[in-house]
Amino acid sequence: MNSEKRSFKSLTVKEITEVIEEAKVYIDHRKSGKERSLRVGSDKVNQSFMGGFDWNRIITLAGMPGSGKSTLLRQWIKEFVELNLDQEFEILNFQFEMLGVDELAKDVSSKTQLTLKEIYSATESLADAKQKRITEILDSMKEYPISVVDNLGTVANIKDTILSFCATKDLAKLNKGLVVTMDHSLLVKAENREDEKTKVDNLFHTLVALKKYLHSIGIKAMFIILHQLNRNIESVERVTNSNLHFPNKTDLFAASSVYYSSDYVIIIHRPCLIEGLRNWYGPAADGKPGLPIFNPQDQNQPMIYLHIIKERFGETQILSMLDELKYSRIVEYHSQ
């Protein structure tokens, strides 16, 4: 081709030998433990993925309002720090939905078994001893490698913030990883009069590009994005047909870009939120009428299910959990 007619916007081309060498190095690093996943507190979740969440992935956690997705994300952030002390990374939390003080109060609640109403002295003044314990917990978190963005921005703002954060923290030189969390995708500001779907499409396409770019400059990254379901799951047709109870990829808002851009898609679901469901959730199987809506050992405690509907390197499955949202946490369910 004549050099004057060449495009200077062409994409980088790698020889297969280069990719093979990258694969061999990664496999060796996984074997030796030099490359490790980030563990969370749930053995079920860890075992469902790569012994935890592996780097250079986009993870979408979707659910209805009130399903517990913000609580679970906050729980994972805390567990990333507390359970992976042998790894160096920074967490950049785009906190669009809740105030920072409320997020921290949730952390305190999960550690103390105090409700937010108790922490905030809603009905009676917080006891001095409890306040002292809360202060100790909050002070212990000052060393956590967590930074917060709590003002709304566009996709372009988010991209620039992430790149600036990487440069400011010198992540590539220090060989530190980056965990980006976002609560949540629909609160990203629109630009150029784009509609909601176009905005979400733009966000997820940008995350894919960022994941690849950061990897190319030596920064391992992980993105965990909270996302919304559409209202179809609450339709009469779905409620009255047990074969249609479980959420699927079509229940995701802007389903195509979200599903195909993500490496893992988890839908968190509290069936007790669906009006019209009775005692069982989903189709009969293995001689059982379905999955229980409430804890069989405590009929006042709702079940929560994590539907892993996309696992790029494994199988789809459903994980049974218990609702302890009043203490800002979700725990594993083990049948007796």
C-alpha positions in Angstrom: 0.0 0.0 0.0 1.2 3.5 -0.8 2.5 5.1 2.4 0.5 8.3 1.6 -2.7 6.3 1.7 -2.1 4.4 4.9 -4.5 4.9 7.8 -2.9 6.0 11.0 -5.9 4.8 13.0 -5.2 1.1 12.4 -5.4 -1.3 15.4 -2.4 -3.0 17.0 -1.6 -6.4 15.5 0.1 -9.1 17.5 1.7 -12.2 16.1 0.3 -15.5 17.5 3.7 -16.3 19.1 3.4 -13.2 21.3 -0.1 -14.2 22.5 1.2 -17.7 23.2 4.0 -16.4 25.3 1.5 -14.2 27.3 -0.7 -17.3 27.9 2.3 -19.4 29.1 3.3 -16.6 31.5 -0.2 -16.2 32.9 -0.7 -20.0 33.4 2.7 -20.2 35.2 1.9 -17.2 37.4 -1.5 -18.7 38.4 0.3 -22.0 39.2 3.0 -20.3 41.3 0.6 -18.0 43.1 2.1 -14.9 41.7 -1.2 -14.2 40.0 -4.2 -14.6 42.4 -7.9 -13.9 42.5 -9.5 -11.6 45.0 -11.4 -13.6 47.5 -14.6 -12.6 49.2 -16.2 -14.0 52.4 -18.5 -16.5 50.6 -16.9 -19.9 49.7 -19.8 -20.4 47.3 -18.9 -17.3 45.4 -15.2 -18.0 45.4 -15.7 -21.6 44.2 -18.1 -20.4 41.4 -15.4 -18.3 39.8 -11.6 -18.6 39.9 -11.1 -19.0 43.6 -12.5 -15.5 43.9 -12.8 -12.8 41.3 -9.8 -12.9 38.9 -8.3 -9.7 37.4 -8.9 -8.1 34.1 -12.7 -8.8 34.2 -15.9 -6.9 34.0 -18.4 -8.1 36.5 -22.1 -6.9 36.3 -24.2 -7.3 39.4 -27.8 -6.6 38.5 -31.1 -6.7 40.5 -34.4 -5.1 41.3 -34.5 -2.2 43.7 -34.3 -3.6 47.2 -32.7 -6.8 46.1 -29.5 -6.2 48.1 -27.1 -5.4 45.3 -25.6 -2.3 46.9 -25.2 -4.1 50.2 -23.4 -7.0 48.5 -21.1 -4.7 46.6 -20.2 -2.9 49.8 -19.6 -6.2 51.5 -17.3 -7.4 48.7 -15.3 -4.2 48.8 -14.7 -4.6 52.5 -13.8 -8.3 52.1 -11.4 -7.6 49.2 -9.4 -5.4 51.6 -9.7 -7.7 54.7 -9.2 -11.1 53.0 -6.5 -10.3 50.5 -3.7 -8.7 52.6 -1.1 -10.4 50.5 -2.1 -8.4 47.4 -1.4 -4.7 46.5 -4.3 -2.9 44.9 -6.4 0.3 45.1 -10.2 0.5 45.0 -11.9 3.4 43.2 -15.5 3.5 44.2 -17.9 5.6 42.1 -20.6 6.1 44.7 -23.4 7.7 42.8 -26.4 6.5 44.7 -25.7 6.8 48.4 -23.9 9.3 50.7 -20.5 8.2 51.9 -21.6 8.4 55.6 -24.4 6.0 54.9 -22.1 3.6 53.1 -19.8 3.6 56.1 -22.7 3.2 58.5 -23.5 0.0 56.6 -20.0 -1.3 57.2 -20.4 -0.6 60.9 -23.8 -2.4 60.9 -22.3 -5.5 59.3 -19.6 -5.6 62.0 -21.6 -4.8 65.1 -25.1 -6.2 64.4 -26.5 -2.8 65.0 -29.2 -1.6 62.6 -28.7 1.8 60.9 -31.6 3.1 63.0 -29.7 2.2 66.1 -26.4 3.6 64.8 -28.2 6.9 63.9 -30.1 7.1 67.3 -33.4 7.0 65.5 -35.5 5.9 68.5 -33.1 6.1 71.4 -29.7 7.6 72.0 -26.7 5.4 71.1 -25.0 4.1 74.2 -21.5 5.5 74.8 -19.9 2.0 74.7 -21.5 1.3 71.4 -20.4 4.6 70.0 -16.9 4.0 71.2 -16.9 0.6 69.3 -18.2 2.3 66.2 -15.5 4.9 66.4 -12.8 2.2 66.7 -14.2 0.4 63.6 -14.3 3.7 61.5 -10.7 4.6 62.6 -9.5 1.1 61.6 -10.8 1.7 58.1 -8.7 4.8 57.6 -5.9 2.6 56.2 -8.1 0.9 53.7 -6.9 1.5 50.1 -10.3 2.9 49.0 -11.0 6.2 47.2 -14.5 7.5 46.6 -16.0 9.6 43.8 -19.5 10.8 44.9 -20.3 13.4 42.3 -22.1 12.4 39.2 -20.4 12.4 35.8 -20.6 11.3 32.2 -18.9 8.2 30.7 -16.1 10.5 29.5 -15.7 11.9 33.0 -15.5 8.4 34.4 -12.9 7.3 31.9 -10.8 10.4 32.5 -11.1 9.9 36.3 -9.9 6.3 36.1 -6.9 7.2 33.9 -6.0 10.1 36.1 -6.3 8.0 39.3 -4.0 5.4 37.8 -1.4 8.0 37.0 -1.7 9.8 40.3 -1.3 6.6 42.3 1.4 5.4 39.9 -0.2 2.0 39.7 1.9 0.7 36.8 5.2 1.6 38.4 4.2 0.2 41.8 2.7 -3.0 40.2 -0.6 -2.4 42.0 -4.0 -3.6 40.8 -7.1 -1.4 40.4 -10.6 -2.4 41.4 -13.3 0.0 40.0 -16.8 -0.2 41.5 -19.8 1.7 40.4 -23.2 2.1 42.2 -24.9 2.3 39.7 -24.8 2.4 35.9 -28.1 4.2 35.3 -27.0 7.2 37.4 -24.2 8.0 35.0 -24.9 11.4 33.4 -26.0 11.5 29.8 -24.2 13.6 27.3 -25.2 14.9 23.9 -28.8 14.1 24.6 -28.2 10.4 24.5 -31.0 8.2 25.7 -30.7 5.7 28.6 -29.8 2.7 26.5 -27.2 4.6 24.4 -25.6 5.8 27.7 -25.4 2.3 29.1 -24.0 1.0 25.8 -21.4 3.7 25.8 -20.4 2.9 29.4 -19.9 -0.8 28.9 -18.0 -0.3 25.6 -15.8 2.1 27.3 -15.1 -0.3 30.2 -14.1 -3.0 27.7 -11.6 -0.6 26.1 -10.3 0.5 29.5 -9.8 -3.1 30.6 -7.7 -3.8 27.5 -5.8 -0.6 27.6 -4.9 -0.9 31.3 -3.7 -4.4 30.7 -1.5 -3.3 27.9 0.3 -0.8 30.2 0.8 -3.3 33.0 -2.1 -2.5 35.3 -4.4 -5.4 36.2 -7.9 -4.1 36.7 -11.3 -5.3 37.7 -14.7 -3.5 37.2 -17.8 -4.3 39.2 -20.8 -2.5 38.0 -24.3 -2.4 39.6 -27.1 -2.5 37.1 -30.8 -2.6 37.0 -33.4 -5.1 35.7 -36.4 -4.1 33.6 -39.9 -4.7 35.0 -40.7 -7.7 32.9 -39.8 -10.1 35.7 -42.8 -8.8 37.7 -45.3 -9.5 34.9 -48.4 -11.7 35.6 -47.2 -14.2 32.9 -43.9 -14.6 34.8 -45.4 -14.8 38.2 -48.0 -17.4 37.3 -45.6 -19.7 35.4 -42.9 -21.2 37.6 -40.8 -22.0 34.6 -40.4 -18.3 34.0 -39.5 -17.2 37.5 -35.8 -17.2 37.2 -34.2 -14.0 35.8 -32.3 -14.2 32.5 -30.2 -11.9 30.2 -33.3 -10.4 28.6 -34.2 -9.0 32.1 -31.2 -6.7 32.0 -31.8 -3.2 31.0 -29.8 -2.6 27.7 -29.3 -6.3 27.7 -27.1 -6.8 24.7 -24.2 -4.5 25.5 -24.3 -5.3 29.3 -24.4 -9.1 28.8 -21.8 -9.3 26.0 -19.4 -6.8 27.4 -19.3 -8.5 30.9 -17.1 -11.4 31.7 -19.4 -12.4 34.6 -23.1 -11.4 35.0 -24.7 -12.1 38.4 -28.4 -11.3 39.0 -29.2 -11.0 42.7 -32.9 -11.7 43.4 -35.2 -11.7 46.5 -38.3 -13.6 45.4 -40.2 -12.2 48.4 -40.3 -8.8 46.5 -42.4 -10.3 43.7 -46.1 -9.8 44.4 -48.1 -13.0 43.8 -45.4 -15.6 44.5 -46.3 -17.9 47.4 -43.9 -20.3 49.0 -41.8 -21.6 46.1 -39.7 -20.0 43.5 -38.8 -21.5 40.2 -39.7 -24.9 38.6 -40.0 -28.1 40.5 -36.8 -30.2 40.4 -35.3 -33.2 42.2 -38.7 -34.0 43.9 -38.9 -30.5 45.3 -41.6 -28.0 44.3 -39.1 -25.2 43.7 -36.7 -23.1 45.7 -37.9 -21.7 49.1 -38.8 -18.0 49.2 -38.1 -18.0 53.0 -35.5 -19.7 55.0 -36.8 -23.2 55.8 -35.3 -22.9 59.3 -36.7 -19.4 59.9 -39.9 -18.4 58.0 -39.4 -14.7 58.8 -36.0 -14.6 57.0 -36.2 -14.2 53.2 -33.9 -16.1 50.9 -31.7 -14.3 48.4 -30.5 -16.0 45.2 -27.4 -15.2 43.2 -28.1 -16.2 39.6 -24.8 -16.5 37.7 -26.2 -16.2 34.2 -22.8 -15.6 32.5 -19.5 -17.1 33.6 -17.2 -16.8 30.6 -15.0 -19.6 31.9 -17.4 -21.9 33.6 -21.0 -22.8 34.2 -24.2 -20.9 35.0 -25.6 -21.7 38.5 -27.7 -20.5 41.4 -26.3 -19.8 44.8 -28.6 -19.8 47.8 -28.0 -17.0 50.3 -29.8 -15.5 53.3 -31.1 -12.0 53.8 -29.5 -10.2 56.7 -30.0 -6.8 55.1 -31.0 -5.2 58.4 -27.4 -5.7 59.4 -26.2 -4.7 56.0 -24.9 -8.1 54.9 -25.8 -11.2 53.0 -24.7 -14.6 54.2 -24.5 -18.1 52.8 -27.4 -20.5 53.2 -26.6 -24.1 54.2 -29.5 -26.6 54.2 -29.7 -28.9 57.3 
